[in-house]
Amino acid sequence: MATGRPTIDILTPSKNYRRFLEDAVVSVDRQDYPGLTHIVQDGASTDGSVRLLENLSRRHPQLEHGSAPDEGQSDALNRAAARSDSDWIGWLNADEFYLPGAVAAAADAIAAEPEADVVFGDCVFVDADGRYLRLLPAHRFSRFTLKRYGCFIPSCATFVRRRRVTQTAWDPRMRRVMDWNLWLTLAAQGARFHYLPRPLAAYRVHDAQVTQQPTAKHQGELDLMSSLHGLPRTPLARRASRLVGMSAHAAQKVVSQGYVRQLRANRLARGKDLRWWLNESAHRNAHQLVEGP
């Protein structure tokens, strides 16, 4: 590892996501960052994921994997984190993938902001086949906006100082909003967040996602979040808080030129395949998105 650069492990929880898993693994392997380790924690999949991981590990030496029954995504992340001994960790779900240079860009931000505990960037939404849908720009950290608006920090584009991650950093009771809970918990503990205005990862939109399920199905989690973080408890109060948060979120995106970057990304990449390791065309698409034409 180059002097002054942190060691980084990437944590990936997975269960029956064989369809997407190789994209995640290859996108980590192709990062230009020495010593990177990718820890995949599989939840006893029945779709051939374990055999695929065994085959991938022979071709991609950065990959470490294990498979065992678990209590869901949060439990899998805690198990993966327990196997990590790096300075920092990244969180990449099995249906997501990194864009070119993402880890090195995060490492540069870490070096430039030595007091930071969390470094996060933008992500792009892609369809099931990896084609660009839209840029999701974030903005400088605001605890107010995080509480009122919701989780504007994309987990796939976030890196966390390893010592900030406890044995139960991801609450096993959470199956939909474990990221929101983690960021609020870290903020309450005094963690320092640093925003990097650059797309780092791709978030797939597909029917099998937990986040595609009706919010009402996870009402218990929202009630738990209210108890843990002092959030509004009644539907009316939640709607009012959300409206205030939306205004703050929009204003902060204006200040950070998020809408400008979103329009630029739409012009450069709309409908294009961003799986940059596949061929020259996809490689060019992703690099233009990240670096500009």
Backbone as CSV, one residue per row, in Angstrom:
resi,resn,N_x,N_y,N_z,CA_x,CA_y,CA_z,C_x,C_y,C_z
1,MET,0.836,-1.191,0.000,0.000,0.000,0.000,0.878,1.251,0.000
2,ALA,0.500,2.202,-0.847,1.280,3.431,-0.946,1.244,4.181,0.376
3,THR,2.363,4.870,0.719,2.464,5.603,1.972,1.361,6.651,2.066
4,GLY,0.719,6.696,3.252,-0.300,7.699,3.490,-1.674,7.347,2.979
5,ARG,-1.811,6.259,2.265,-3.127,5.883,1.759,-3.730,4.824,2.672
6,PRO,-5.018,4.942,2.999,-5.629,4.004,3.942,-5.880,2.640,3.306
7,THR,-5.875,1.608,4.124,-6.348,0.305,3.657,-7.874,0.349,3.645
8,ILE,-8.461,-0.293,2.649,-9.909,-0.242,2.475,-10.429,-1.640,2.168
9,ASP,-11.466,-2.049,2.874,-12.202,-3.269,2.570,-13.592,-2.888,2.079
10,ILE,-14.082,-3.615,1.100,-15.440,-3.419,0.591,-16.316,-4.552,1.118
11,LEU,-17.424,-4.200,1.747,-18.343,-5.183,2.318,-19.578,-5.312,1.428
12,THR,-19.929,-6.564,1.109,-21.091,-6.821,0.261,-21.960,-7.915,0.869
13,PRO,-23.173,-7.578,1.307,-24.127,-8.599,1.715,-24.885,-9.107,0.487
14,SER,-25.206,-10.389,0.476,-25.892,-10.919,-0.701,-26.738,-12.129,-0.324
15,LYS,-27.885,-12.235,-0.941,-28.682,-13.458,-0.850,-29.517,-13.595,-2.112
16,ASN,-29.249,-14.659,-2.847,-29.972,-14.968,-4.080,-29.922,-13.819,-5.092
17,TYR,-28.751,-13.193,-5.186,-28.534,-12.118,-6.155,-27.481,-12.528,-7.187
18,ARG,-27.457,-13.781,-7.514,-26.468,-14.283,-8.462,-26.481,-13.492,-9.768
19,ARG,-27.657,-13.055,-10.194,-27.794,-12.336,-11.461,-26.889,-11.118,-11.537
20,PHE,-26.696,-10.442,-10.392,-25.958,-9.182,-10.381,-24.572,-9.282,-9.744
21,LEU,-24.310,-10.348,-9.034,-23.151,-10.434,-8.155,-21.820,-10.248,-8.879
22,GLU,-21.691,-10.817,-10.069,-20.411,-10.715,-10.775,-20.076,-9.275,-11.119
23,ASP,-21.083,-8.473,-11.455,-20.825,-7.062,-11.752,-20.208,-6.361,-10.550
24,ALA,-20.743,-6.625,-9.368,-20.197,-6.005,-8.157,-18.750,-6.419,-7.939
25,VAL,-18.475,-7.723,-8.081,-17.127,-8.241,-7.845,-16.134,-7.664,-8.843
26,VAL,-16.495,-7.652,-10.109,-15.568,-7.165,-11.127,-15.330,-5.660,-10.966
27,SER,-16.366,-4.923,-10.595,-16.194,-3.472,-10.444,-15.242,-3.135,-9.301
28,VAL,-15.179,-3.999,-8.288,-14.202,-3.807,-7.211,-12.818,-4.205,-7.692
29,ASP,-12.738,-5.333,-8.374,-11.442,-5.835,-8.856,-10.760,-4.839,-9.791
30,ARG,-11.541,-4.109,-10.589,-10.973,-3.187,-11.572,-10.644,-1.808,-11.001
31,GLN,-10.860,-1.602,-9.723,-10.476,-0.333,-9.120,-8.955,-0.233,-9.065
32,ASP,-8.455,0.922,-9.382,-7.006,1.139,-9.378,-6.579,1.532,-7.972
33,TYR,-6.567,0.524,-7.084,-6.227,0.794,-5.692,-5.567,-0.439,-5.094
34,PRO,-4.282,-0.370,-4.792,-3.555,-1.552,-4.315,-4.072,-2.054,-2.968
35,GLY,-4.078,-3.370,-2.801,-4.395,-3.966,-1.516,-5.869,-3.994,-1.157
36,LEU,-6.734,-3.666,-2.108,-8.168,-3.643,-1.841,-8.677,-5.064,-1.594
37,THR,-9.499,-5.238,-0.563,-10.116,-6.527,-0.266,-11.633,-6.394,-0.357
38,HIS,-12.249,-7.396,-0.970,-13.705,-7.402,-1.141,-14.271,-8.583,-0.361
39,ILE,-15.050,-8.288,0.689,-15.620,-9.313,1.555,-17.108,-9.454,1.234
40,VAL,-17.470,-10.598,0.646,-18.874,-10.881,0.326,-19.423,-11.855,1.358
41,GLN,-20.483,-11.454,2.035,-21.144,-12.318,3.010,-22.481,-12.758,2.427
42,ASP,-22.531,-14.019,2.037,-23.730,-14.585,1.417,-24.617,-15.215,2.494
43,GLY,-25.923,-15.063,2.329,-26.863,-15.560,3.321,-27.444,-16.914,2.986
44,ALA,-26.572,-17.884,2.658,-27.013,-19.242,2.318,-27.941,-19.230,1.108
45,SER,-27.476,-18.610,0.035,-28.272,-18.516,-1.189,-28.553,-19.891,-1.782
46,THR,-29.666,-19.961,-2.513,-30.058,-21.213,-3.167,-30.098,-21.075,-4.693
47,ASP,-29.529,-19.986,-5.202,-29.609,-19.716,-6.649,-28.281,-19.916,-7.376
48,GLY,-27.330,-20.583,-6.739,-26.025,-20.782,-7.359,-25.013,-19.708,-7.030
49,SER,-25.348,-18.785,-6.139,-24.425,-17.703,-5.794,-23.118,-18.222,-5.205
50,VAL,-23.200,-19.247,-4.350,-21.999,-19.737,-3.676,-21.020,-20.326,-4.686
51,ARG,-21.530,-21.107,-5.616,-20.649,-21.663,-6.645,-20.050,-20.559,-7.498
52,LEU,-20.853,-19.550,-7.829,-20.334,-18.420,-8.598,-19.217,-17.726,-7.828
53,LEU,-19.399,-17.494,-6.529,-18.373,-16.838,-5.727,-17.090,-17.664,-5.691
54,GLU,-17.231,-18.967,-5.615,-16.045,-19.829,-5.633,-15.293,-19.674,-6.950
55,ASN,-16.031,-19.643,-8.049,-15.393,-19.460,-9.360,-14.766,-18.071,-9.486
56,LEU,-15.483,-17.053,-9.003,-14.970,-15.686,-9.103,-13.709,-15.497,-8.262
57,SER,-13.643,-16.156,-7.120,-12.484,-15.976,-6.243,-11.209,-16.518,-6.868
58,ARG,-11.346,-17.448,-7.785,-10.162,-17.972,-8.480,-9.641,-16.975,-9.515
59,ARG,-10.532,-16.131,-10.025,-10.135,-15.140,-11.032,-9.857,-13.764,-10.438
60,HIS,-10.393,-13.512,-9.259,-10.283,-12.196,-8.642,-9.734,-12.361,-7.224
61,PRO,-8.430,-12.270,-7.068,-7.795,-12.583,-5.781,-8.173,-11.648,-4.646
62,GLN,-8.752,-10.491,-4.942,-9.151,-9.576,-3.871,-10.408,-10.069,-3.152
63,LEU,-11.080,-11.083,-3.709,-12.376,-11.521,-3.193,-12.229,-12.536,-2.064
64,GLU,-12.869,-12.224,-0.934,-13.041,-13.183,0.157,-14.549,-13.373,0.339
65,HIS,-14.970,-14.604,0.578,-16.408,-14.818,0.698,-16.710,-15.913,1.703
66,GLY,-17.912,-15.827,2.253,-18.426,-16.838,3.154,-19.923,-16.929,2.963
67,SER,-20.510,-18.046,3.368,-21.947,-18.224,3.223,-22.495,-18.933,4.448
68,ALA,-23.546,-18.371,5.032,-24.192,-18.955,6.203,-25.568,-18.321,6.359
69,PRO,-26.505,-19.033,6.931,-27.812,-18.424,7.200,-27.638,-17.189,8.079
70,ASP,-28.421,-16.158,7.810,-28.341,-14.943,8.619,-29.727,-14.392,8.865
71,GLU,-29.763,-13.270,9.576,-31.029,-12.642,9.936,-31.377,-11.473,9.018
72,GLY,-30.747,-11.420,7.856,-31.033,-10.350,6.922,-29.803,-9.531,6.583
73,GLN,-30.010,-8.475,5.799,-28.903,-7.680,5.270,-28.057,-7.051,6.367
74,SER,-28.690,-6.517,7.398,-27.925,-5.881,8.484,-27.026,-6.894,9.178
75,ASP,-27.567,-8.074,9.448,-26.776,-9.130,10.077,-25.599,-9.520,9.187
76,ALA,-25.855,-9.638,7.887,-24.779,-9.990,6.956,-23.682,-8.930,6.945
77,LEU,-24.056,-7.663,6.999,-23.066,-6.591,7.023,-22.234,-6.628,8.302
78,ASN,-22.877,-6.888,9.422,-22.127,-7.008,10.678,-21.144,-8.170,10.615
79,ARG,-21.543,-9.272,10.016,-20.652,-10.424,9.888,-19.468,-10.090,8.976
80,ALA,-19.757,-9.389,7.880,-18.673,-8.996,6.975,-17.723,-8.024,7.662
81,ALA,-18.269,-7.062,8.395,-17.433,-6.079,9.097,-16.540,-6.752,10.133
82,ALA,-17.033,-7.819,10.761,-16.240,-8.531,11.768,-15.012,-9.196,11.158
83,ARG,-15.040,-9.423,9.855,-13.913,-10.043,9.156,-12.944,-9.007,8.601
84,SER,-13.266,-7.741,8.751,-12.440,-6.671,8.187,-11.447,-6.155,9.216
85,ASP,-10.226,-5.881,8.756,-9.220,-5.274,9.635,-8.577,-4.057,8.976
86,SER,-9.306,-3.431,8.066,-8.766,-2.302,7.315,-8.975,-0.991,8.074
87,ASP,-8.419,0.092,7.522,-8.621,1.429,8.086,-10.032,1.950,7.811
88,TRP,-10.507,1.666,6.602,-11.821,2.141,6.155,-12.577,0.999,5.495
89,ILE,-13.904,1.142,5.449,-14.734,0.173,4.736,-15.673,0.899,3.780
90,GLY,-15.971,0.233,2.674,-17.009,0.677,1.760,-18.147,-0.317,1.803
91,TRP,-19.336,0.137,1.494,-20.534,-0.704,1.532,-21.127,-0.748,0.127
92,LEU,-21.029,-1.914,-0.499,-21.534,-2.089,-1.861,-22.455,-3.294,-1.876
93,ASN,-23.742,-3.072,-2.081,-24.667,-4.197,-2.149,-24.450,-5.015,-3.418
94,ALA,-24.959,-6.238,-3.406,-24.664,-7.183,-4.483,-25.234,-6.763,-5.827
95,ASP,-26.252,-5.912,-5.836,-26.837,-5.466,-7.100,-26.311,-4.097,-7.532
96,GLU,-25.267,-3.615,-6.873,-24.661,-2.328,-7.198,-23.260,-2.538,-7.770
97,PHE,-22.687,-1.475,-8.329,-21.302,-1.580,-8.784,-20.633,-0.208,-8.721
98,TYR,-19.307,-0.259,-8.566,-18.527,0.973,-8.526,-18.261,1.492,-9.931
99,LEU,-18.160,2.800,-10.032,-17.730,3.453,-11.260,-16.205,3.530,-11.270
100,PRO,-15.593,3.766,-12.418,-14.118,3.769,-12.486,-13.501,4.830,-11.581
101,GLY,-12.430,4.418,-10.866,-11.695,5.345,-10.019,-12.376,5.725,-8.735
102,ALA,-13.468,5.051,-8.380,-14.249,5.447,-7.211,-13.460,5.314,-5.916
103,VAL,-12.800,4.178,-5.724,-12.101,3.943,-4.462,-10.909,4.881,-4.331
104,ALA,-10.159,5.083,-5.405,-9.018,6.001,-5.354,-9.479,7.425,-5.063
105,ALA,-10.620,7.829,-5.635,-11.148,9.177,-5.374,-11.538,9.322,-3.907
106,ALA,-12.153,8.282,-3.350,-12.511,8.317,-1.933,-11.256,8.376,-1.064
107,ALA,-10.231,7.593,-1.427,-8.977,7.592,-0.664,-8.305,8.959,-0.708
108,ASP,-8.354,9.621,-1.857,-7.788,10.969,-1.962,-8.538,11.938,-1.046
109,ALA,-9.859,11.797,-0.984,-10.656,12.657,-0.108,-10.332,12.389,1.354
110,ILE,-10.115,11.114,1.688,-9.744,10.749,3.058,-8.410,11.381,3.434
111,ALA,-7.453,11.329,2.512,-6.144,11.921,2.767,-6.237,13.438,2.912
112,ALA,-7.116,14.059,2.126,-7.258,15.516,2.165,-8.047,15.992,3.379
113,GLU,-8.868,15.114,3.952,-9.705,15.458,5.098,-9.430,14.462,6.222
114,PRO,-8.273,14.548,6.863,-7.875,13.529,7.844,-8.781,13.437,9.065
115,GLU,-9.608,14.451,9.318,-10.531,14.404,10.460,-11.854,13.739,10.117
116,ALA,-12.060,13.428,8.845,-13.340,12.847,8.427,-13.473,11.412,8.922
117,ASP,-14.696,11.036,9.251,-15.027,9.664,9.625,-15.882,8.981,8.564
118,VAL,-16.572,9.782,7.763,-17.425,9.273,6.690,-17.185,10.132,5.456
119,VAL,-16.890,9.486,4.340,-16.745,10.177,3.060,-17.804,9.618,2.115
120,PHE,-18.595,10.501,1.521,-19.651,10.045,0.614,-19.703,10.911,-0.631
121,GLY,-20.158,10.302,-1.725,-20.280,11.009,-2.986,-21.671,10.849,-3.566
122,ASP,-21.783,11.027,-4.870,-23.038,10.844,-5.583,-23.140,9.412,-6.085
123,CYS,-24.349,9.010,-6.434,-24.513,7.744,-7.140,-25.396,7.980,-8.358
124,VAL,-25.393,7.037,-9.260,-26.298,7.080,-10.408,-27.268,5.915,-10.307
125,PHE,-28.498,6.135,-10.730,-29.465,5.071,-10.842,-29.305,4.438,-12.221
126,VAL,-29.278,3.110,-12.242,-29.241,2.376,-13.508,-30.348,1.336,-13.487
127,ASP,-30.698,0.828,-14.658,-31.721,-0.219,-14.703,-31.076,-1.584,-14.463
128,ALA,-31.861,-2.633,-14.580,-31.359,-3.973,-14.281,-30.198,-4.372,-15.174
129,ASP,-30.124,-3.768,-16.370,-29.056,-4.088,-17.317,-27.883,-3.116,-17.249
130,GLY,-27.866,-2.249,-16.236,-26.744,-1.345,-16.046,-26.791,-0.086,-16.885
131,ARG,-27.947,0.238,-17.464,-28.069,1.444,-18.289,-28.490,2.640,-17.434
132,TYR,-27.861,3.760,-17.695,-28.073,4.979,-16.917,-29.534,5.426,-16.944
133,LEU,-30.054,5.757,-15.755,-31.372,6.353,-15.627,-31.274,7.823,-15.211
134,ARG,-30.545,8.086,-14.124,-30.356,9.471,-13.683,-29.275,9.533,-12.617
135,LEU,-28.705,10.719,-12.476,-27.768,10.987,-11.394,-28.549,11.375,-10.148
136,LEU,-28.130,10.851,-9.005,-28.720,11.240,-7.736,-27.676,12.066,-6.985
137,PRO,-27.681,13.393,-7.161,-26.662,14.219,-6.494,-26.969,14.390,-5.016
138,ALA,-25.950,14.279,-4.202,-26.082,14.568,-2.776,-25.624,16.010,-2.547
139,HIS,-25.186,16.308,-1.352,-24.696,17.652,-1.031,-23.954,17.570,0.299
140,ARG,-23.401,18.684,0.731,-22.680,18.700,2.004,-23.568,18.162,3.125
141,PHE,-22.917,17.544,4.095,-23.675,16.903,5.162,-24.480,17.915,5.970
142,SER,-25.713,17.530,6.250,-26.589,18.320,7.115,-27.392,17.348,7.976
143,ARG,-27.144,17.378,9.272,-27.904,16.498,10.167,-29.385,16.866,10.149
144,PHE,-29.673,18.163,10.035,-31.064,18.611,9.957,-31.768,17.965,8.774
145,THR,-31.131,18.025,7.606,-31.737,17.451,6.409,-31.834,15.935,6.515
146,LEU,-30.819,15.316,7.097,-30.851,13.865,7.268,-32.038,13.443,8.130
147,LYS,-32.344,14.205,9.152,-33.468,13.864,10.028,-34.806,14.216,9.389
148,ARG,-34.877,15.352,8.752,-36.175,15.827,8.236,-36.521,15.239,6.869
149,TYR,-35.555,15.253,5.960,-35.808,14.767,4.598,-35.739,13.247,4.529
150,GLY,-34.700,12.681,5.139,-34.478,11.244,5.045,-33.055,10.970,4.590
151,CYS,-32.832,9.777,4.112,-31.466,9.332,3.804,-31.015,9.823,2.427
152,PHE,-30.366,10.973,2.405,-29.859,11.500,1.140,-28.426,11.022,0.855
153,ILE,-27.843,10.253,1.773,-26.485,9.741,1.602,-26.553,8.345,1.004
154,PRO,-26.060,8.131,-0.218,-26.162,6.813,-0.853,-25.133,5.839,-0.288
155,SER,-25.598,4.726,0.239,-24.678,3.781,0.891,-23.625,3.247,-0.062
156,CYS,-23.976,3.050,-1.333,-23.021,2.490,-2.300,-21.894,3.459,-2.632
157,ALA,-22.069,4.728,-2.290,-21.059,5.752,-2.571,-20.470,6.302,-1.282
158,THR,-20.448,5.471,-0.226,-20.016,5.923,1.091,-18.916,5.027,1.644
159,PHE,-17.948,5.661,2.305,-16.837,4.961,2.962,-16.769,5.446,4.406
160,VAL,-16.572,4.499,5.335,-16.624,4.798,6.765,-15.335,4.344,7.436
161,ARG,-14.831,5.166,8.330,-13.658,4.782,9.110,-13.995,3.523,9.919
162,ARG,-13.131,2.518,9.806,-13.447,1.206,10.379,-13.689,1.265,11.891
163,ARG,-12.953,2.070,12.614,-13.114,2.090,14.072,-14.440,2.702,14.501
164,ARG,-15.135,3.340,13.560,-16.459,3.874,13.854,-17.550,2.799,13.759
165,VAL,-17.187,1.639,13.228,-18.166,0.579,12.995,-18.106,-0.418,14.144
166,THR,-19.140,-0.456,14.951,-19.200,-1.373,16.085,-19.644,-2.755,15.623
167,GLN,-19.691,-3.706,16.559,-20.079,-5.074,16.216,-21.519,-5.162,15.734
168,THR,-22.345,-4.218,16.134,-23.739,-4.187,15.683,-24.054,-2.834,15.043
169,ALA,-23.132,-2.357,14.213,-23.327,-1.057,13.556,-24.621,-1.035,12.755
170,TRP,-24.906,-2.137,12.089,-26.153,-2.264,11.354,-27.153,-2.977,12.249
171,ASP,-28.232,-2.301,12.583,-29.229,-2.838,13.506,-29.996,-3.970,12.815
172,PRO,-29.919,-5.214,13.323,-30.604,-6.342,12.673,-32.113,-6.180,12.594
173,ARG,-32.665,-5.260,13.373,-34.104,-5.010,13.299,-34.475,-4.227,12.040
174,MET,-33.476,-3.641,11.394,-33.711,-2.806,10.220,-33.505,-3.606,8.938
175,ARG,-34.489,-3.580,8.056,-34.377,-4.270,6.773,-34.545,-3.323,5.585
176,ARG,-35.013,-2.117,5.843,-35.221,-1.142,4.767,-34.413,0.133,4.974
177,VAL,-34.330,0.603,6.215,-33.705,1.909,6.479,-32.460,1.768,7.350
178,MET,-31.737,0.643,7.192,-30.524,0.443,8.000,-29.457,1.481,7.697
179,ASP,-29.437,2.013,6.471,-28.460,3.047,6.138,-28.802,4.359,6.832
180,TRP,-30.048,4.758,6.775,-30.490,5.984,7.450,-30.199,5.902,8.942
181,ASN,-30.495,4.759,9.534,-30.232,4.557,10.951,-28.740,4.673,11.260
182,LEU,-27.895,4.084,10.415,-26.453,4.126,10.658,-25.928,5.551,10.577
183,TRP,-26.340,6.310,9.553,-25.816,7.675,9.414,-26.287,8.554,10.578
184,LEU,-27.538,8.408,10.997,-28.024,9.196,12.128,-27.295,8.822,13.415
185,THR,-27.025,7.531,13.584,-26.305,7.078,14.773,-24.889,7.652,14.796
186,LEU,-24.200,7.567,13.669,-22.841,8.095,13.597,-22.828,9.604,13.830
187,ALA,-23.796,10.299,13.248,-23.858,11.748,13.442,-24.073,12.089,14.914
188,ALA,-24.952,11.343,15.582,-25.207,11.580,16.998,-23.974,11.301,17.846
189,GLN,-23.103,10.433,17.377,-21.869,10.099,18.094,-20.734,11.076,17.795
190,GLY,-21.009,12.051,16.943,-20.008,13.061,16.647,-19.135,12.775,15.444
191,ALA,-19.489,11.793,14.650,-18.714,11.489,13.448,-18.741,12.679,12.492
192,ARG,-17.617,12.867,11.784,-17.512,13.960,10.826,-17.693,13.427,9.415
193,PHE,-18.594,14.070,8.677,-18.947,13.648,7.329,-18.316,14.603,6.320
194,HIS,-17.799,14.040,5.232,-17.231,14.861,4.156,-17.851,14.443,2.835
195,TYR,-18.311,15.435,2.078,-18.976,15.171,0.798,-18.022,15.370,-0.366
196,LEU,-18.016,14.404,-1.266,-17.206,14.446,-2.481,-18.152,14.558,-3.675
197,PRO,-18.223,15.715,-4.359,-19.200,15.915,-5.436,-18.793,15.201,-6.730
198,ARG,-18.895,13.895,-6.708,-18.476,13.062,-7.831,-19.259,11.754,-7.780
199,PRO,-19.749,11.256,-8.916,-20.427,9.954,-8.896,-19.430,8.821,-8.650
200,LEU,-19.715,8.003,-7.652,-18.812,6.927,-7.259,-19.352,5.541,-7.578
201,ALA,-20.663,5.390,-7.622,-21.224,4.045,-7.756,-22.573,4.095,-8.456
202,ALA,-23.010,2.917,-8.898,-24.292,2.765,-9.574,-25.230,1.936,-8.710
203,TYR,-26.438,2.444,-8.553,-27.490,1.803,-7.770,-28.532,1.268,-8.740
204,ARG,-28.720,-0.043,-8.738,-29.674,-0.639,-9.668,-31.115,-0.492,-9.163
205,VAL,-32.005,-0.178,-10.065,-33.433,-0.129,-9.781,-34.073,-1.354,-10.424
206,HIS,-34.625,-2.248,-9.588,-35.259,-3.466,-10.120,-36.319,-3.945,-9.140
207,ASP,-37.184,-4.816,-9.587,-38.372,-5.199,-8.825,-38.075,-5.978,-7.557
208,ALA,-36.923,-6.642,-7.479,-36.631,-7.499,-6.323,-36.133,-6.728,-5.109
209,GLN,-35.914,-5.436,-5.244,-35.357,-4.645,-4.139,-36.348,-4.483,-3.002
210,VAL,-35.817,-4.462,-1.781,-36.647,-4.179,-0.604,-37.242,-2.784,-0.711
211,THR,-36.477,-1.843,-1.249,-36.954,-0.459,-1.330,-38.067,-0.274,-2.348
212,GLN,-38.325,-1.298,-3.174,-39.439,-1.220,-4.112,-40.749,-1.674,-3.470
213,GLN,-40.683,-2.200,-2.260,-41.875,-2.630,-1.549,-42.599,-1.429,-0.967
214,PRO,-43.910,-1.539,-0.734,-44.661,-0.418,-0.140,-44.096,-0.034,1.221
215,THR,-44.015,1.269,1.463,-43.482,1.755,2.729,-44.262,1.206,3.918
216,ALA,-45.580,1.031,3.734,-46.421,0.549,4.824,-45.979,-0.807,5.343
217,LYS,-45.335,-1.590,4.484,-44.872,-2.913,4.890,-43.774,-2.823,5.942
218,HIS,-43.115,-1.664,6.009,-42.013,-1.474,6.946,-42.324,-0.374,7.961
219,GLN,-43.615,-0.217,8.274,-44.026,0.827,9.207,-43.356,0.656,10.566
220,GLY,-43.162,-0.586,10.965,-42.524,-0.834,12.254,-41.127,-0.242,12.332
221,GLU,-40.399,-0.261,11.217,-39.061,0.324,11.214,-39.118,1.835,11.388
222,LEU,-40.096,2.464,10.751,-40.228,3.916,10.896,-40.565,4.281,12.335
223,ASP,-41.405,3.468,12.972,-41.717,3.714,14.373,-40.472,3.533,15.241
224,LEU,-39.668,2.521,14.926,-38.432,2.295,15.660,-37.469,3.466,15.465
225,MET,-37.372,3.960,14.238,-36.513,5.112,13.967,-36.965,6.328,14.778
226,SER,-38.271,6.511,14.904,-38.779,7.625,15.694,-38.335,7.511,17.139
227,SER,-38.369,6.287,17.654,-37.959,6.078,19.043,-36.462,6.293,19.233
228,LEU,-35.673,5.816,18.283,-34.217,5.887,18.412,-33.659,7.286,18.202
229,HIS,-34.280,8.053,17.302,-33.667,9.311,16.865,-34.552,10.540,17.076
230,GLY,-35.646,10.386,17.795,-36.492,11.541,18.082,-37.174,12.101,16.856
231,LEU,-37.546,11.240,15.922,-38.228,11.686,14.711,-39.725,11.804,14.965
232,PRO,-40.453,12.548,14.110,-41.905,12.681,14.296,-42.590,11.314,14.325
233,ARG,-43.639,11.206,15.125,-44.281,9.910,15.326,-45.590,9.736,14.571
234,THR,-46.329,10.805,14.376,-47.630,10.671,13.722,-47.477,10.886,12.215
235,PRO,-48.384,10.311,11.405,-48.306,10.505,9.952,-48.308,11.975,9.546
236,LEU,-49.147,12.784,10.216,-49.217,14.208,9.872,-47.899,14.902,10.184
237,ALA,-47.331,14.620,11.347,-46.068,15.243,11.726,-44.943,14.792,10.800
238,ARG,-44.984,13.540,10.386,-43.961,13.036,9.463,-44.044,13.723,8.112
239,ARG,-45.264,13.920,7.630,-45.418,14.604,6.337,-44.932,16.044,6.420
240,ALA,-45.262,16.728,7.511,-44.831,18.119,7.676,-43.305,18.200,7.763
241,SER,-42.705,17.284,8.511,-41.250,17.262,8.639,-40.600,16.985,7.287
242,ARG,-41.191,16.073,6.545,-40.655,15.723,5.230,-40.702,16.920,4.275
243,LEU,-41.764,17.694,4.310,-41.869,18.867,3.446,-40.775,19.885,3.766
244,VAL,-40.532,20.094,5.049,-39.454,21.005,5.451,-38.112,20.454,4.972
245,GLY,-37.927,19.146,5.162,-36.683,18.519,4.739,-36.470,18.580,3.237
246,MET,-37.541,18.422,2.473,-37.429,18.498,1.018,-36.960,19.870,0.575
247,SER,-37.461,20.904,1.222,-37.042,22.267,0.879,-35.563,22.478,1.183
248,ALA,-35.131,21.991,2.338,-33.720,22.127,2.706,-32.832,21.325,1.760
249,HIS,-33.263,20.133,1.438,-32.508,19.257,0.533,-32.350,19.919,-0.837
250,ALA,-33.448,20.465,-1.368,-33.400,21.114,-2.675,-32.482,22.330,-2.657
251,ALA,-32.571,23.127,-1.602,-31.729,24.318,-1.506,-30.250,23.944,-1.461
252,GLN,-29.936,22.901,-0.721,-28.536,22.480,-0.613,-28.019,21.914,-1.934
253,LYS,-28.888,21.275,-2.703,-28.470,20.793,-4.023,-28.219,21.958,-4.978
254,VAL,-28.981,23.015,-4.839,-28.734,24.210,-5.652,-27.357,24.782,-5.330
255,VAL,-27.074,24.926,-4.041,-25.795,25.492,-3.610,-24.622,24.634,-4.083
256,SER,-24.774,23.323,-4.040,-23.692,22.413,-4.440,-23.668,22.149,-5.939
257,GLN,-24.551,22.830,-6.698,-24.662,22.662,-8.150,-25.055,21.239,-8.529
258,GLY,-25.802,20.595,-7.647,-26.239,19.235,-7.920,-27.139,19.130,-9.141
259,TYR,-28.035,20.098,-9.311,-28.937,20.047,-10.461,-28.184,20.277,-11.763
260,VAL,-27.168,21.106,-11.717,-26.338,21.333,-12.903,-25.628,20.034,-13.293
261,ARG,-25.056,19.356,-12.290,-24.357,18.101,-12.551,-25.333,17.016,-13.024
262,GLN,-26.558,17.069,-12.519,-27.559,16.100,-12.948,-27.916,16.296,-14.426
263,LEU,-28.093,17.547,-14.829,-28.399,17.830,-16.235,-27.241,17.413,-17.140
264,ARG,-26.020,17.687,-16.695,-24.844,17.296,-17.468,-24.759,15.775,-17.614
265,ALA,-25.017,15.071,-16.515,-24.963,13.612,-16.555,-26.034,13.053,-17.468
266,ASN,-27.226,13.637,-17.436,-28.296,13.181,-18.320,-27.891,13.336,-19.782
267,ARG,-27.242,14.459,-20.089,-26.820,14.706,-21.472,-25.761,13.705,-21.922
268,LEU,-24.852,13.366,-21.010,-23.737,12.501,-21.372,-24.099,11.015,-21.402
269,ALA,-25.011,10.604,-20.518,-25.122,9.163,-20.275,-26.512,8.567,-20.403
270,ARG,-27.526,9.327,-20.678,-28.880,8.789,-20.666,-29.006,7.531,-21.521
271,GLY,-29.478,6.448,-20.906,-29.720,5.201,-21.607,-28.485,4.388,-21.942
272,LYS,-27.311,4.854,-21.528,-26.069,4.172,-21.898,-25.656,3.146,-20.843
273,ASP,-25.032,2.073,-21.313,-24.515,1.029,-20.434,-23.299,1.570,-19.681
274,LEU,-23.320,1.461,-18.345,-22.221,1.982,-17.534,-21.359,0.877,-16.938
275,ARG,-21.544,-0.353,-17.384,-20.695,-1.448,-16.882,-19.362,-1.387,-17.623
276,TRP,-18.493,-0.528,-17.137,-17.327,-0.018,-17.829,-16.247,-1.056,-18.087
277,TRP,-16.321,-2.198,-17.482,-15.324,-3.252,-17.672,-15.685,-4.173,-18.847
278,LEU,-16.874,-4.014,-19.431,-17.339,-4.970,-20.435,-16.741,-4.743,-21.812
279,ASN,-16.708,-3.498,-22.257,-16.249,-3.208,-23.607,-15.847,-1.737,-23.690
280,GLU,-15.287,-1.358,-24.815,-14.769,-0.001,-24.981,-15.887,1.039,-24.919
281,SER,-17.053,0.722,-25.474,-18.155,1.677,-25.463,-18.625,1.973,-24.043
282,ALA,-18.840,0.932,-23.244,-19.271,1.126,-21.860,-18.182,1.820,-21.042
283,HIS,-16.932,1.483,-21.332,-15.802,2.132,-20.657,-15.813,3.634,-20.936
284,ARG,-16.034,3.998,-22.175,-16.088,5.414,-22.547,-17.286,6.104,-21.890
285,ASN,-18.437,5.438,-21.861,-19.635,6.013,-21.240,-19.383,6.368,-19.776
286,ALA,-18.821,5.417,-19.043,-18.622,5.622,-17.611,-17.567,6.688,-17.337
287,HIS,-16.489,6.683,-18.119,-15.434,7.669,-17.895,-15.914,9.078,-18.248
288,GLN,-16.741,9.218,-19.273,-17.301,10.529,-19.588,-18.192,11.021,-18.467
289,LEU,-18.952,10.112,-17.881,-19.835,10.490,-16.786,-19.025,10.994,-15.588
290,VAL,-17.943,10.295,-15.289,-17.134,10.617,-14.117,-16.225,11.822,-14.355
291,GLU,-15.612,11.882,-15.533,-14.565,12.861,-15.789,-14.993,14.001,-16.698
292,GLY,-16.096,13.833,-17.434,-16.504,14.822,-18.416,-16.011,14.449,-19.795
293,PRO,-16.598,15.021,-20.837,-16.214,14.677,-22.216,-14.819,15.135,-22.564
